[in-house]
Amino acid sequence: MNSAQAIVIIQRCLRAGRFRVLSHFLHRMDERAIFWPDVQSVLDSPTFVRSDGLDAFGRARWLVRGVTDGNLKMELVCALDSGHGADETVFITIYWE
């Protein structure tokens, strides 16, 4: 899978509600005063997407970089899980660049 395919799957999962947000991701959002619309704006118009190998569970991990509507440069780490019959995105962590 290439980066263009990955971001399409991630966006599709988001629209369909097929995603999980790990507590670490939520903690980082709270710690950095990042709101869900910021995450959505990065995923809607990423500036860079790249593979980051596999996570601890063997799922493809992706780094998605972008700029929020408030002009903050952010990167998020997510994993694509397709082991349950349908794709699901797992949001792992998020940070500013």
GROMACS elastic network, one bead per residue, 0.5 to 0.9 nm:
[ bonds ]
;  ai    aj funct       b0    kb
    1     4     6  0.82782   500
    1     5     6  0.62040   500
    1     6     6  0.66917   500
    2     5     6  0.54475   500
    2     6     6  0.62581   500
    2     7     6  0.89134   500
    2    50     6  0.81338   500
    2    51     6  0.78696   500
    3     7     6  0.62200   500
    3     8     6  0.86306   500
    3    48     6  0.85781   500
    3    49     6  0.55925   500
    3    50     6  0.56804   500
    3    51     6  0.68764   500
    3    62     6  0.82288   500
    4     7     6  0.54906   500
    4     8     6  0.64209   500
    4     9     6  0.88581   500
    4    49     6  0.77223   500
    5     8     6  0.52436   500
    5     9     6  0.63592   500
    5    10     6  0.87467   500
    6     9     6  0.51774   500
    6    10     6  0.61678   500
    6    11     6  0.86121   500
    6    49     6  0.81925   500
    6    50     6  0.87683   500
    6    51     6  0.86931   500
    6    62     6  0.77784   500
    6    80     6  0.81249   500
    7    11     6  0.59914   500
    7    12     6  0.83875   500
    7    43     6  0.76685   500
    7    46     6  0.83859   500
    7    49     6  0.72426   500
    7    62     6  0.87755   500
    7    64     6  0.81130   500
    8    11     6  0.51560   500
    8    12     6  0.60401   500
    8    13     6  0.85605   500
    9    12     6  0.50028   500
    9    13     6  0.60770   500
    9    14     6  0.85751   500
    9    80     6  0.82611   500
    9    87     6  0.74491   500
    9    88     6  0.84642   500
    9    89     6  0.82322   500
   10    13     6  0.51328   500
   10    14     6  0.62369   500
   10    15     6  0.87706   500
   10    19     6  0.86074   500
   10    43     6  0.79234   500
   10    78     6  0.86797   500
   10    79     6  0.89993   500
   10    80     6  0.75350   500
   10    87     6  0.85769   500
   10    88     6  0.78070   500
   10    89     6  0.60418   500
   11    14     6  0.50771   500
   11    15     6  0.62843   500
   11    16     6  0.86450   500
   11    40     6  0.89801   500
   11    43     6  0.66774   500
   11    44     6  0.71488   500
   12    15     6  0.52099   500
   12    16     6  0.61596   500
   12    17     6  0.85359   500
   12    18     6  0.82752   500
   12    87     6  0.89280   500
   13    16     6  0.51161   500
   13    17     6  0.59482   500
   13    19     6  0.61227   500
   13    87     6  0.68589   500
   13    88     6  0.59028   500
   13    89     6  0.62345   500
   14    17     6  0.51767   500
   14    18     6  0.60861   500
   14    19     6  0.62249   500
   14    40     6  0.85592   500
   14    43     6  0.89286   500
   14    88     6  0.86084   500
   14    89     6  0.76239   500
   15    18     6  0.77122   500
   16    19     6  0.83252   500
   17    20     6  0.86748   500
   17    88     6  0.86910   500
   18    86     6  0.84792   500
   18    87     6  0.72892   500
   18    88     6  0.50481   500
   18    89     6  0.65920   500
   18    90     6  0.88550   500
   19    87     6  0.87386   500
   19    88     6  0.52356   500
   19    90     6  0.56184   500
   19    91     6  0.74655   500
   20    88     6  0.76296   500
   20    89     6  0.64013   500
   20    91     6  0.62058   500
   20    92     6  0.88526   500
   21    24     6  0.82253   500
   21    25     6  0.63435   500
   21    26     6  0.69468   500
   21    89     6  0.85088   500
   21    90     6  0.59331   500
   21    92     6  0.68157   500
   21    93     6  0.87759   500
   22    25     6  0.52920   500
   22    26     6  0.65620   500
   22    27     6  0.87277   500
   22    90     6  0.71611   500
   22    91     6  0.60503   500
   22    92     6  0.56839   500
   22    93     6  0.77822   500
   23    26     6  0.50107   500
   23    27     6  0.60088   500
   23    28     6  0.85763   500
   23    92     6  0.82365   500
   23    93     6  0.89240   500
   24    28     6  0.61841   500
   24    29     6  0.85845   500
   24    91     6  0.89632   500
   24    92     6  0.66603   500
   24    93     6  0.62051   500
   24    94     6  0.88111   500
   25    28     6  0.51878   500
   25    29     6  0.62086   500
   25    30     6  0.86800   500
   25    76     6  0.87930   500
   25    77     6  0.89162   500
   25    91     6  0.64815   500
   25    92     6  0.53551   500
   25    94     6  0.60272   500
   26    30     6  0.61618   500
   26    31     6  0.84793   500
   26    92     6  0.89143   500
   26    93     6  0.79346   500
   26    94     6  0.86621   500
   27    30     6  0.51283   500
   27    31     6  0.59872   500
   27    32     6  0.85745   500
   27    93     6  0.87150   500
   28    32     6  0.60382   500
   28    33     6  0.82668   500
   28    34     6  0.80053   500
   28    93     6  0.67971   500
   28    94     6  0.63050   500
   28    95     6  0.71881   500
   29    32     6  0.53233   500
   29    33     6  0.57430   500
   29    35     6  0.66612   500
   29    36     6  0.84098   500
   29    93     6  0.84413   500
   29    94     6  0.69265   500
   29    95     6  0.80408   500
   30    33     6  0.50792   500
   30    34     6  0.63638   500
   30    35     6  0.80034   500
   31    34     6  0.78633   500
   32    95     6  0.78303   500
   32    96     6  0.83403   500
   34    37     6  0.84439   500
   34    38     6  0.64311   500
   34    39     6  0.77719   500
   34    94     6  0.89379   500
   35    38     6  0.53689   500
   35    39     6  0.68531   500
   36    39     6  0.50771   500
   36    40     6  0.62685   500
   36    41     6  0.86995   500
   37    41     6  0.60749   500
   37    42     6  0.86604   500
   37    68     6  0.82595   500
   37    69     6  0.85144   500
   38    41     6  0.52065   500
   38    42     6  0.64243   500
   38    43     6  0.87508   500
   38    67     6  0.83121   500
   38    68     6  0.52042   500
   38    69     6  0.68666   500
   38    70     6  0.79175   500
   38    72     6  0.86012   500
   38    74     6  0.87986   500
   39    42     6  0.53030   500
   39    43     6  0.62990   500
   39    44     6  0.86165   500
   39    68     6  0.74654   500
   39    74     6  0.85209   500
   39    76     6  0.81636   500
   39    94     6  0.87353   500
   40    43     6  0.50696   500
   40    44     6  0.59373   500
   40    45     6  0.86500   500
   40    68     6  0.83529   500
   41    44     6  0.50241   500
   41    45     6  0.62733   500
   41    46     6  0.80344   500
   41    66     6  0.79182   500
   41    67     6  0.73447   500
   41    68     6  0.54682   500
   41    69     6  0.64991   500
   42    45     6  0.54689   500
   42    46     6  0.52295   500
   42    47     6  0.80651   500
   42    64     6  0.76514   500
   42    65     6  0.67700   500
   42    67     6  0.56982   500
   42    68     6  0.57071   500
   42    69     6  0.84336   500
   42    73     6  0.87039   500
   42    74     6  0.74389   500
   42    75     6  0.80805   500
   42    76     6  0.86597   500
   43    46     6  0.55328   500
   43    64     6  0.72887   500
   43    65     6  0.82051   500
   43    66     6  0.74028   500
   44    66     6  0.89399   500
   45    66     6  0.67576   500
   45    67     6  0.79439   500
   45    68     6  0.89516   500
   46    49     6  0.69345   500
   46    64     6  0.64430   500
   46    65     6  0.56482   500
   46    67     6  0.73530   500
   47    64     6  0.77999   500
   47    65     6  0.57091   500
   47    67     6  0.74808   500
   48    63     6  0.80028   500
   48    64     6  0.59726   500
   48    65     6  0.50754   500
   48    66     6  0.67201   500
   49    62     6  0.69514   500
   49    63     6  0.56353   500
   49    65     6  0.62672   500
   49    66     6  0.88690   500
   50    61     6  0.87829   500
   50    62     6  0.57370   500
   50    63     6  0.53625   500
   50    64     6  0.67925   500
   50    65     6  0.88059   500
   51    54     6  0.85648   500
   51    60     6  0.74564   500
   51    61     6  0.61352   500
   51    63     6  0.63389   500
   52    55     6  0.84476   500
   52    60     6  0.74970   500
   52    61     6  0.52091   500
   52    62     6  0.52753   500
   52    63     6  0.64353   500
   52    77     6  0.86359   500
   53    58     6  0.87760   500
   53    59     6  0.83390   500
   53    60     6  0.60263   500
   53    61     6  0.56061   500
   53    62     6  0.75825   500
   54    57     6  0.74842   500
   54    58     6  0.51830   500
   54    59     6  0.52172   500
   54    61     6  0.51442   500
   54    62     6  0.85808   500
   54    79     6  0.79491   500
   55    58     6  0.53413   500
   55    59     6  0.54366   500
   55    60     6  0.65520   500
   55    61     6  0.58438   500
   55    79     6  0.70843   500
   56    59     6  0.75030   500
   58    61     6  0.86850   500
   58    81     6  0.89537   500
   59    79     6  0.58934   500
   59    80     6  0.59082   500
   59    81     6  0.57808   500
   59    82     6  0.82276   500
   59    83     6  0.89524   500
   60    78     6  0.84445   500
   60    79     6  0.54398   500
   60    80     6  0.54708   500
   60    81     6  0.73809   500
   61    77     6  0.69895   500
   61    78     6  0.56662   500
   61    80     6  0.64761   500
   62    76     6  0.82440   500
   62    77     6  0.57744   500
   62    78     6  0.54012   500
   62    79     6  0.60050   500
   62    80     6  0.78226   500
   63    75     6  0.66833   500
   63    76     6  0.57829   500
   63    78     6  0.66305   500
   63    79     6  0.88620   500
   64    74     6  0.83334   500
   64    75     6  0.54811   500
   64    76     6  0.53375   500
   64    77     6  0.64735   500
   64    78     6  0.79388   500
   65    73     6  0.74248   500
   65    74     6  0.57647   500
   65    76     6  0.65044   500
   65    77     6  0.89418   500
   65    97     6  0.86645   500
   66    72     6  0.82700   500
   66    73     6  0.58274   500
   66    74     6  0.56155   500
   66    75     6  0.63994   500
   66    76     6  0.87893   500
   67    70     6  0.77770   500
   67    71     6  0.55615   500
   67    72     6  0.53562   500
   67    74     6  0.60697   500
   67    75     6  0.86188   500
   68    71     6  0.50607   500
   68    72     6  0.52200   500
   68    73     6  0.65790   500
   68    74     6  0.73524   500
   69    72     6  0.75100   500
   72    96     6  0.72603   500
   72    97     6  0.83404   500
   73    95     6  0.87182   500
   73    96     6  0.57714   500
   73    97     6  0.55763   500
   74    94     6  0.72122   500
   74    95     6  0.56752   500
   74    97     6  0.54455   500
   75    93     6  0.85959   500
   75    94     6  0.58180   500
   75    95     6  0.55346   500
   75    96     6  0.61489   500
   75    97     6  0.66485   500
   76    91     6  0.75802   500
   76    92     6  0.75721   500
   76    93     6  0.57647   500
   76    95     6  0.63610   500
   76    96     6  0.86466   500
   77    90     6  0.86533   500
   77    91     6  0.62727   500
   77    92     6  0.54543   500
   77    93     6  0.52881   500
   77    94     6  0.62281   500
   77    95     6  0.88466   500
   78    89     6  0.65799   500
   78    90     6  0.53477   500
   78    92     6  0.51954   500
   78    93     6  0.72077   500
   78    94     6  0.89180   500
   79    88     6  0.83282   500
   79    89     6  0.57394   500
   79    90     6  0.50512   500
   79    91     6  0.66017   500
   79    92     6  0.72547   500
   80    87     6  0.68224   500
   80    88     6  0.59014   500
   80    90     6  0.63615   500
   81    84     6  0.76789   500
   81    86     6  0.81492   500
   81    87     6  0.56760   500
   81    88     6  0.50619   500
   81    89     6  0.61088   500
   81    90     6  0.72514   500
   82    85     6  0.63516   500
   82    86     6  0.55657   500
   82    88     6  0.61739   500
   82    89     6  0.86333   500
   83    86     6  0.71523   500
   83    87     6  0.74434   500
   83    88     6  0.86719   500
   84    87     6  0.73888   500
   84    88     6  0.84221   500
   91    94     6  0.82139   500
